Amino acid sequence: MKIETLKDKILFAVQKVEKVTSKNTTLPVLKCVLLEAKDKRLVIRSTNLDVGVEVVLNVKVEKEGVVAVPGNILLSVISQIPNDKSVFIEEDNGNIVVFTSTSKTIIKCLPADDFPSIPKVDEDTSKTLKIGATELVSGLKAVWYSSANSNIKPELSSVRIYPQEDKLVFVATDGFRLAEKVITTKNLPDFGHVLIPVKNVSEIIRIFEGLDQDIDVFIDENQISFKTDDIYMVSRTLTGNFPDYKAIIPKSSSTEVVFLKQDLVNCLKMNTIFSDSFFHVKFNISPKDNSVKLMTKNNDLGESSTEIPSAISGDELDINFNYKYINDCLSTVNSDSVTFYFNGPGKPLVIKPVSDSSFLYLVMPMNK
């Protein structure tokens, strides 16, 4: 194999695929990216057996061939090459030589035949939809942090996606909190629903974030794939009964508070200095005094109480939450203001951005 390309082009591709390589020490080839030069193109592939990705580049192919090279080493080498340099990659006796007009590096390779194939979802028999990369990433980023870290209940360690008329709904929950994001799109097939493992969701976000193009999505019984002109990605999906989450979303509230998002973020930062090991933060809401205070206490460090500007209506309330759960939600909200819909002691809080009905976040209170 021998190819010529520009540093920026191949760096973009290797950065996309290298993170998908596996840290599995029993299968060293999974630490590699596969380079296949053929028909004026270079295809760069990687897989951890749970997710597979390939990126296609138009390059000058002087000699066709296939090599498997450690992904982290290749990325480090290419990253150090000056911008706008032409990069040559050539196979030589089981190694590859990466060279420019001023440098030469030899990287040891592994047998390319040991590299596993990346599954292809059958486009003719699968359910198919088209969505913008921006919309896909927005939907996933708005909810994925609410998934469970444990695999005890696989359906809770996933993001559920399902169609609802002309809308695509993204939802995730770990049993203590829940996030839902609705994206408007067109020509949705009735594919029921799909559950994507949350560890794969983070890879999907990373691969497609920043792209301004449409993605063709193909869904079959056990897999989902994402395809653009030059990127293909496939992930396994899960089976399981996702909770009937609509039943737990309150239809009304007893106390409503509107905050400027940045005021709330700043206030939480101050209070978390004195939070305890369970990350408690107490909301003290007094409509008659037009006051909302956030309070934290740590027996070893001290305590803090901060009043935050807000618009309040409804009943007086003292209630505790995990401040990390609140922070996670606020980091995904684009609106300048948010409304907190409280439902009394021991009842869930619903958070919605002001003037944005596409996002909803529910979090259960903590006992103190």
C-alpha positions, 0 to 999 in steps of 0.5 A: 500500500502507498498513498498520498494525502493532506495532513488535515484530511487524514487527521480528521478521519483518524481522530473520528475512528481512533476513539472507537478502538478497544482497550481489550488487551486479549485482542490487540487488533481491536486497538488498531485502525484498518487502512484500506487503499483502493479505487482512489480512496482510503477507508479507515475503520475501527471497532470495539465489537459494540460499535463500528465506524469507517471514514472514507477519504479521496486520496492519491493511491499509488499502490493498493493494500490493507494494513492494521496499525495501532490507532493511538500511535498513528494519531499521535504521529499524524498530529505532530506533522505540520499543517498543510503538509502532504503525508505519504503512507507506505507499507513496508515488510509488515510495518507502515512508513509515515513520511513527509518532505521533512520527517519519516516514522515507522510504525509496527503493524498487526495482521490485517486478516485478524481485524473483524469485519464491521456489520452492515445493516441491510438497507433494503429490509430495514426501517429508514429515516433521514435526519440532520446531523445537528438534530441527531446530536442535539437529541442525544446530548439533551438526554443521554446523561440521564441514563443509568451507569449500571447494566443491571437493567439494560433498558435504563442504561440506554437512550430510547428513540421513537417516532410520534407523528412528525416528531422523533422523541429521545428519552433516557432515565436512570429511575431517579431522573428523566430527560425527554427531547423532541425533534421535529422531522419529516417522513418518519417510518413507524419503527416502534422504538430503538434502544441504543446503549448509552456508552455507544451514544457518546461515540455517536455524538462524538462522530457526528458533532459539528457536521452540517449534513443529513444522516441516513439512519437504518434500523433493523432488529438488532442494529442501527446504522448512521450513514453520510457521504463519507462516514458509516457507523453501526451500533448494536441495540438493546431489547427490553421494556422501557418504563412507561415514563409518561405516567410519572410526569405530573400534569400540574404543579403546586409551586412554580419558579422561573430562574435566569439559567446563569443565575442558577448555575452560578448559585449552584457553584457557590453552594456545592463548595459546602455540599455533603457526600450525597450532593444535597442542595436544599431549595427554600421557597417562600412566595410570601417573601418572594424568596428562593434560597439554596442551602447546603451544609457539610458538617466538616466544612461549613454551610452556605445559603444563597438567595437567588433572583426569581419569579415565584407563584404557588405554595411555600416549600422546602425540598432537597435535590442532588445538585449534580442532577440539576447541573446536568440538566442546565448544561443542555438547556439553550434558553436564557430562563428555566421554569421549575415546576414543584409538586410538593414534598416528596414529589418530582420536580419538572424543569422546562426551558422558557419558550421551548416546549421540546425539552422536559426534565424530571428529577426526584427529590432526596430525603434529608 
